[in-house]
């Protein structure tokens, strides 16, 4: 297990990457870019339905191009993943792997651009927005088809938007929609009940499905879905291997450069690195910090900046963190510059708040009274000689490993807390959160859209209830953000939220570590978006 030694005051910190060694992994759950909302929803669905799609037996997709013939007609790429997707139901899009895979299998009216900084047309060739009438008009491309050859109809699109709006995770992004109609062929009209800048980016999650899921239950349909996107599912052996093949009926057939992509699930980081170096895989989706030095520069890609942060959420509804003074003491105990320099080897952005960098509405690192200060002496004064007992709950994920947990535990204890670290698997941690039996939860938080409105919505609709925030206040910030008609207005709403969080020490940002990918030198087209994800359709091999 890698060990970080905290320096004495005034000493130069130890560089964390120099201390390499075996690391404890929680098999199958080291998911990149997981959102708090995704954690909880995934756990609820697993508990309530007796298992998710990804726990079923291996499946071969209907009407799929066989992997062998797909490989013969074009390049084939193999990607190593640290964990499998959680499912193919767009209402249960939980982690970065889900987003990358679902975005490839399903199309939307629009989608995030390849660089992740804007929204572009997909099934819609163009659109207009009448701000006075609060009406979007999307012009559909001609000849749209599902992977089984059926036409994609306006009824399918209307159903899919309504299906997305019912989702607990992203449904609030569509709350301003009053109606979705198709008054003329090849046109979708969306009328709003109020202005909202969240609807257009939210439509990137309204993946197009057959109306009524072809009469099947979601748990059955999403084991073997019909594709509307660039790829179709050819084979899926959960927690082992997934194969997707180019969809010959996707509207932009030339955009699919790799005819077949195989995902191998390899939880062990050393095994992934060995597979990359042996040429058995072309891309390692997760290179931990301590392995970065082992790869040549031409086989390493860094996402900078990324719209993911590492934070700890306090349970503000029970002792000791129902006291603002105790929450402030915990915030003051954390030496964020030291963590950035030693744990993440300076590969990250300084702490900015709960709005991750890489988003248009993020703001510079705060200074003065709004800065996240390190002052253990003041923390001890606030605790006034008391030594509250707290549990630090964590799962090992991107940016979070044993070294970070060890340092946070030590820093909190030096401030006067008695800390019991609890490192648990992903699902068990989520169950514990839902029960309210936690003091502090260490987690990454991501946004998959080029807007801070998504992550703010997550905070208001999910985090507020289990962390006992003032939900009405949190929702008020989202409402202000969604109603802002300019970038300046959105930035102001995001900053209001940040100031509210800092004033009450509602939750604590730790830092913004970068994402590292191990890349075969023959792989081309990998463009990492700010959220640490990428588009499968841009990948190709050149040998």
C-alpha positions in Angstrom: 0.0 0.0 0.0 1.4 3.4 -1.0 2.3 5.6 2.0 2.5 9.4 2.1 4.4 10.9 4.9 3.3 14.4 5.9 6.2 16.8 6.2 7.1 18.7 9.3 6.1 22.4 9.2 8.3 24.2 6.6 9.6 21.0 5.1 9.3 20.1 1.4 6.4 17.6 0.9 7.2 14.1 -0.3 6.1 13.4 -3.9 3.5 10.8 -3.8 4.3 9.1 -7.0 7.8 8.1 -5.7 6.2 5.7 -3.3 4.9 3.0 -5.6 3.7 -0.4 -4.5 0.7 -2.7 -4.4 -2.6 -1.1 -3.8 -5.8 -2.4 -2.4 -8.6 -2.4 -5.0 -12.3 -3.0 -4.5 -13.0 -5.3 -7.4 -15.4 -4.1 -10.1 -16.3 -0.8 -8.4 -13.4 1.6 -9.2 -15.7 3.5 -11.5 -14.5 6.7 -13.1 -16.5 9.9 -12.9 -19.3 8.5 -10.7 -21.8 11.1 -9.5 -23.4 11.0 -6.1 -26.7 10.7 -7.7 -25.6 7.8 -9.8 -24.3 6.0 -6.7 -27.6 6.2 -4.9 -29.8 5.5 -7.8 -27.8 2.5 -8.9 -28.0 1.1 -5.4 -31.7 1.7 -5.0 -32.3 0.0 -8.4 -30.2 -3.0 -7.5 -31.8 -3.4 -4.1 -35.4 -2.8 -5.4 -35.3 -4.9 -8.5 -33.3 -7.9 -7.4 -30.4 -7.0 -9.7 -29.6 -4.7 -12.6 -29.3 -5.6 -16.3 -25.5 -5.9 -15.9 -25.9 -8.7 -13.5 -27.6 -10.9 -16.0 -26.0 -13.7 -18.1 -24.1 -12.7 -21.2 -26.2 -11.6 -24.2 -25.8 -11.3 -27.9 -27.7 -8.4 -29.4 -30.5 -9.0 -31.8 -29.7 -8.2 -35.5 -26.1 -7.2 -34.5 -23.3 -7.5 -36.9 -21.2 -10.5 -35.8 -18.0 -9.3 -34.2 -15.8 -11.3 -36.7 -17.4 -9.8 -39.8 -17.3 -6.3 -38.2 -13.6 -6.7 -37.6 -13.0 -7.8 -41.1 -14.6 -4.7 -42.6 -12.7 -2.2 -40.5 -10.4 -1.5 -37.5 -11.0 -3.3 -34.2 -10.1 -1.6 -30.9 -9.8 -3.2 -27.5 -10.3 -1.0 -24.4 -9.5 -2.0 -20.8 -12.0 -0.8 -18.2 -11.6 -0.8 -14.5 -15.3 -1.7 -14.1 -18.3 -2.6 -16.2 -21.2 -0.3 -17.0 -24.1 -0.4 -14.5 -26.6 -0.8 -17.3 -28.0 0.4 -20.6 -31.2 2.1 -19.3 -30.8 5.9 -19.9 -32.7 6.6 -16.7 -30.0 4.8 -14.8 -27.0 6.5 -16.3 -24.7 6.5 -13.3 -21.0 6.6 -14.2 -18.6 7.7 -16.9 -18.5 4.2 -18.5 -22.3 4.3 -18.7 -22.2 7.7 -20.5 -19.6 6.7 -23.0 -21.4 3.4 -23.9 -24.9 4.8 -24.0 -23.9 7.8 -26.0 -22.5 5.4 -28.6 -25.5 3.0 -28.7 -28.2 5.6 -28.6 -28.6 8.9 -30.6 -30.4 12.0 -29.4 -31.8 15.0 -31.1 -28.5 16.7 -30.0 -25.3 15.5 -28.4 -22.3 17.0 -26.7 -19.6 17.9 -29.1 -16.5 15.8 -29.4 -14.5 18.2 -27.2 -17.4 18.4 -24.7 -17.7 22.2 -24.7 -20.9 22.7 -26.7 -24.0 21.0 -28.0 -24.3 19.9 -31.7 -27.0 18.2 -33.8 -27.4 14.5 -34.0 -30.7 13.2 -35.3 -31.6 16.8 -35.6 -29.7 18.6 -38.4 -30.5 22.0 -37.0 -32.8 23.8 -34.6 -34.1 27.2 -33.7 -35.3 28.7 -30.4 -38.0 31.4 -30.3 -37.3 33.1 -27.0 -40.5 35.1 -27.0 -42.6 32.0 -27.7 -40.3 29.8 -25.6 -40.3 27.2 -28.4 -37.7 25.0 -29.9 -38.0 23.6 -33.4 -35.8 20.7 -34.4 -35.4 19.7 -38.0 -34.9 16.0 -38.3 -32.5 14.4 -40.8 -34.1 12.2 -43.5 -34.1 8.4 -43.6 -33.4 7.9 -39.9 -33.5 4.2 -38.9 -33.0 2.0 -35.8 -30.4 -0.7 -36.1 -33.0 -3.3 -37.0 -34.1 -1.3 -40.0 -37.3 0.2 -38.7 -37.7 4.0 -39.3 -37.2 6.3 -36.3 -40.5 8.1 -36.1 -41.6 11.3 -34.4 -43.6 9.1 -32.0 -40.4 7.3 -30.9 -38.7 10.7 -30.3 -41.6 12.1 -28.3 -41.8 9.0 -26.2 -38.0 9.1 -25.6 -38.1 12.7 -24.4 -41.0 11.9 -22.1 -39.2 8.8 -20.8 -36.1 10.8 -20.0 -38.2 13.4 -18.2 -39.5 10.7 -15.9 -36.0 9.7 -14.8 -35.0 10.6 -11.2 -31.5 11.5 -12.1 -31.9 13.9 -15.1 -35.7 14.4 -15.1 -35.4 17.8 -13.4 -33.5 19.1 -16.5 -36.7 18.8 -18.4 -39.1 20.3 -15.9 -39.7 23.4 -18.0 -41.0 21.4 -20.9 -44.8 22.0 -21.4 -45.3 19.9 -24.6 -43.5 17.9 -27.2 -45.2 17.5 -30.6 -44.5 16.8 -34.3 -46.9 19.2 -36.1 -45.3 18.5 -39.5 -43.2 15.6 -40.8 -39.5 15.7 -39.8 -40.0 18.4 -37.2 -40.1 18.1 -33.4 -41.5 21.1 -31.5 -40.8 21.6 -27.8 -42.7 24.3 -26.0 -41.5 25.5 -22.6 -43.7 26.7 -19.7 -40.8 29.1 -18.6 -37.4 30.0 -19.9 -34.7 27.3 -19.0 -31.2 27.0 -20.3 -31.2 23.4 -18.9 -33.5 21.9 -21.6 -31.2 22.0 -24.6 -28.1 20.4 -22.9 -30.5 18.0 -21.1 -31.7 16.7 -24.4 -28.3 15.0 -24.9 -29.5 12.5 -22.3 -32.9 12.0 -24.0 -31.6 9.0 -25.9 -33.9 7.8 -28.7 -35.6 4.5 -28.0 -38.5 2.6 -29.7 -41.9 3.8 -28.5 -43.0 1.9 -25.4 -39.7 -0.1 -25.5 -41.4 -2.4 -28.1 -43.8 -3.5 -25.4 -41.1 -4.9 -23.1 -40.3 -4.1 -19.5 -37.3 -2.0 -19.1 -35.3 -4.7 -17.3 -35.8 -6.9 -20.4 -35.5 -4.4 -23.2 -32.2 -2.9 -21.9 -30.5 -6.3 -21.8 -30.8 -6.3 -25.6 -31.6 -2.8 -26.8 -32.3 -1.7 -30.3 -29.7 1.0 -31.3 -30.3 4.4 -32.7 -26.7 5.5 -32.4 -23.3 4.9 -33.9 -22.8 1.4 -32.4 -25.0 -1.6 -31.6 -24.4 -4.1 -28.8 -23.0 -7.3 -30.3 -22.1 -9.2 -27.1 -22.2 -8.6 -23.4 -20.8 -10.8 -20.7 -21.3 -8.6 -17.6 -18.2 -7.9 -15.5 -16.1 -9.7 -18.2 -16.4 -8.3 -21.7 -18.6 -6.2 -23.9 -18.4 -5.9 -27.7 -20.1 -3.2 -29.8 -20.2 -3.2 -33.6 -20.7 -0.3 -35.9 -24.4 0.4 -36.7 -24.7 0.4 -40.5 -28.0 2.2 -40.2 -26.8 5.2 -38.2 -27.4 8.4 -40.2 -23.7 9.3 -40.4 -22.1 6.0 -41.3 -18.8 7.6 -42.2 -18.4 8.9 -38.6 -17.9 5.4 -37.2 -14.2 4.8 -37.8 -13.7 1.7 -35.7 -16.0 -1.1 -36.9 -15.7 -3.0 -33.7 -14.8 -2.1 -30.1 -14.2 -4.6 -27.3 -14.3 -3.6 -23.7 -12.4 -5.9 -21.4 -13.2 -5.5 -17.7 -9.9 -5.6 -15.8 -10.3 -4.3 -12.2 -6.6 -4.8 -11.3 -4.6 -1.7 -12.3 -1.4 -3.6 -12.7 -3.1 -6.1 -15.1 -4.5 -3.2 -17.1 -1.0 -1.7 -17.4 0.5 -5.0 -18.4 -2.1 -5.6 -21.0 -1.5 -2.1 -22.5 2.3 -2.6 -22.6 1.9 -6.1 -24.1 -0.2 -4.7 -26.9 -3.3 -6.7 -25.8 -5.4 -3.6 -25.4 -5.2 -0.2 -27.2 -6.5 2.0 -24.4 -6.4 1.8 -20.6 -9.3 4.0 -19.3 -7.8 4.5 -15.9 -4.1 5.0 -15.1 -3.7 5.7 -11.4 -1.4 8.4 -10.3 1.4 6.0 -9.1 1.5 4.4 -12.5 1.9 7.5 -14.6 5.7 7.4 -14.4 5.7 3.9 -15.8 4.4 5.0 -19.2 6.3 6.8 -21.9 4.9 10.3 -22.7 3.6 9.2 -26.1 1.4 6.5 -24.4 -0.1 8.8 -21.8 -3.0 11.3 -22.2 -4.0 13.7 -19.6 -7.4 15.4 -19.3 -6.8 18.9 -18.3 -9.0 20.5 -17.0 -11.7 18.0 -16.0 -15.1 18.7 -14.6 -14.7 16.3 -11.8 -13.8 17.1 -8.2 -13.1 15.1 -5.1 -15.1 16.2 -2.0 -16.4 15.0 1.3 -20.0 15.4 2.2 -20.9 15.8 5.8 -24.1 14.5 7.3 -25.4 17.8 8.5 -28.5 16.3 10.1 -26.8 14.5 13.0 -23.9 15.1 15.5 -21.3 16.3 15.2 -21.9 18.0 11.9 -25.3 19.4 12.7 -23.1 22.1 14.3 -21.7 24.6 11.7 -18.7 25.1 14.0 -17.8 21.4 13.7 -18.2 21.5 9.9 -15.9 24.5 9.7 -13.4 22.8 11.9 -13.3 19.8 9.5 -12.9 22.2 6.5 -10.0 24.0 8.2 -8.2 20.7 9.0 -7.6 19.8 5.3 -4.3 20.9 3.7 -5.5 21.0 0.1 -2.3 22.3 -1.5 -0.4 19.5 0.2 -2.8 16.9 -1.1 -2.6 18.3 -4.6 1.2 18.2 -4.5 1.8 14.9 -2.8 -1.2 12.7 -3.5 -1.9 13.9 -7.1 1.7 15.0 -7.8 0.4 18.5 -8.8 -1.6 16.9 -11.6 -4.8 18.8 -10.9 -6.4 22.2 -10.4 -6.5 24.1 -7.2 -9.7 23.8 -5.2 -12.4 26.1 -6.6 -15.6 24.9 -4.8 -18.4 22.5 -5.7 -18.6 23.7 -9.3 -15.9 21.7 -11.0 -13.3 23.3 -13.3 -13.8 22.7 -17.0 -17.3 24.1 -17.0 -18.2 27.4 -18.5 -19.7 28.7 -15.3 -16.8 27.7 -13.0 -14.9 30.5 -11.4 -11.3 31.1 -10.4 -9.9 29.8 -7.2 -11.5 32.0 -4.4 -9.3 34.2 -2.2 -9.7 36.0 1.1 -12.8 35.2 3.1 -14.2 32.8 0.5 -11.1 30.7 0.2 -11.0 27.1 1.5 -8.4 27.8 4.3 -6.0 25.4 6.0 -5.8 26.3 9.7 -5.7 23.4 12.1 -5.1 25.7 15.1 -8.4 27.5 14.4 -10.0 24.1 13.9 -8.9 23.0 17.4 -10.2 26.3 18.9 -13.6 25.7 17.3 -13.7 22.2 18.8 -12.9 23.8 22.2 -11.2 20.7 23.6 -13.8 18.3 22.5 -12.9 15.3 20.3 -15.9 14.3 18.3 -15.9 10.8 16.9 -16.6 10.6 13.2 -16.5 7.9 10.5 -14.9 8.7 7.2 -16.7 6.6 4.5 -15.0 6.1 1.2 -14.8 3.9 -1.9 -11.6 3.7 -3.9 -12.4 5.5 -7.2 -10.6 8.0 -9.5 -8.6 10.4 -7.3 -9.4 8.5 -4.1 -7.1 5.8 -2.9 -5.6 4.6 0.4 -3.1 7.4 0.5 -5.8 10.1 0.3 -7.9 8.4 3.0 -4.8 8.0 5.2 -3.9 11.7 4.9 -7.4 13.0 5.5 -7.7 10.7 8.6 -4.5 12.0 10.0 -5.3 15.7 9.3 -8.7 15.5 10.9 -7.2 13.7 13.9 -4.5 16.4 14.3 -7.4 19.0 14.4 -9.0 17.1 17.3 -11.5 14.6 15.6 -11.4 10.9 16.4 -11.7 9.3 13.0 -12.6 5.8 12.0 -12.0 5.2 8.3 -14.5 2.9 6.5 -13.5 1.9 3.0 -16.4 0.0 1.5 -17.4 -1.2 -1.9 -19.5 1.1 -4.1 -22.9 -0.4 -3.4 -22.4 -0.9 0.3 -21.3 2.7 0.7 -24.5 3.9 -1.1 -26.7 1.8 1.2 -25.0 3.3 4.2 -25.6 6.8 2.8 -29.3 6.1 2.3 -29.6 4.8 5.9 -28.1 8.0 7.2 -25.5 6.1 9.2 -22.5 8.1 8.2 -20.6 11.2 9.3 -18.5 12.0 6.2 -18.5 10.6 2.7 -15.5 11.0 0.5 -16.5 10.9 -3.2 -15.8 12.2 -6.7 -18.5 14.4 -8.3 -18.8 14.8 -12.0 -20.7 16.6 -14.7 -21.3 15.0 -18.1 -22.7 18.1 -19.7 -21.1 21.4 -20.6 -23.1 23.2 -18.0 -22.9 23.6 -14.2 -26.7 23.3 -14.1 -26.3 19.5 -14.2 -24.1 19.2 -11.2 -26.2 21.9 -9.3 -29.3 19.8 -10.1 -27.6 16.7 -8.6 -26.8 18.6 -5.4 -30.3 19.9 -5.0 -32.3 16.8 -5.8 -30.1 14.1 -4.3 -27.4 15.3 -2.0 -29.6 17.8 -0.1 -31.9 15.1 1.3 -29.3 12.6 2.5 -26.9 15.2 3.7 -29.6 17.3 5.3 -29.0 20.5 3.4 -31.7 23.1 3.1 -33.3 21.7 -0.1 -35.4 24.7 -0.8 -32.4 26.9 -0.8 -30.4 24.5 -3.0 -33.3 24.3 -5.5 -33.5 28.1 -5.5 -30.0 28.3 -6.8 -30.8 25.8 -9.6 -33.9 27.8 -10.5 -31.9 31.0 -10.7 -29.3 29.2 -12.8 -31.8 27.7 -15.2 -33.6 31.0 -15.7 -30.4 33.0 -16.5 -30.4 34.1 -20.1 -26.7 34.9 -20.3 -23.4 33.4 -19.3 -22.9 36.2 -16.8 -26.2 35.4 -15.2 -25.4 31.7 -15.0 -22.0 32.4 -13.5 -23.7 34.7 -10.9 -26.1 31.9 -9.9 -23.3 29.4 -9.6 -21.2 31.7 -7.5 -24.2 32.4 -5.2 -24.4 28.6 -4.7 -20.7 28.4 -3.9 -20.9 31.3 -1.4 -23.8 29.7 0.3 -21.9 26.4 0.6 -18.8 28.1 1.9 -20.6 30.3 4.4 -22.3 27.3 6.0 -19.5 24.8 5.3 -22.3 22.6 3.8 -19.8 20.3 2.0 -16.0 20.4 1.5 -14.1 20.3 -1.8 -10.8 18.6 -1.6 -9.3 19.1 -5.1 -9.6 18.5 -8.8 -7.2 15.7 -9.9 -6.8 15.1 -13.6 -7.7 12.0 -15.5 -4.9 9.8 -17.1 -5.4 7.4 -20.0 -2.9 4.8 -21.2 -2.9 5.0 -25.0 -1.5 2.7 -27.7 0.8 4.8 -29.9 -1.2 3.6 -32.9 -4.6 4.8 -31.5 -5.9 8.0 -33.0 -9.0 10.2 -32.4 -9.0 10.0 -28.6 -10.3 13.4 -27.6 -11.0 13.5 -23.8 -13.9 15.8 -22.8 -13.7 18.0 -19.7 -15.7 15.4 -17.8 -13.1 12.7 -18.5 -15.2 10.9 -21.0 -14.7 10.5 -24.8 -16.7 9.5 -27.9 -16.2 6.0 -29.2 -17.0 7.0 -32.8 -13.8 9.1 -33.2 -11.4 6.3 -32.4 -9.4 4.5 -35.0 -6.2 2.5 -35.3 -3.4 3.4 -37.6 -0.6 0.9 -38.1 
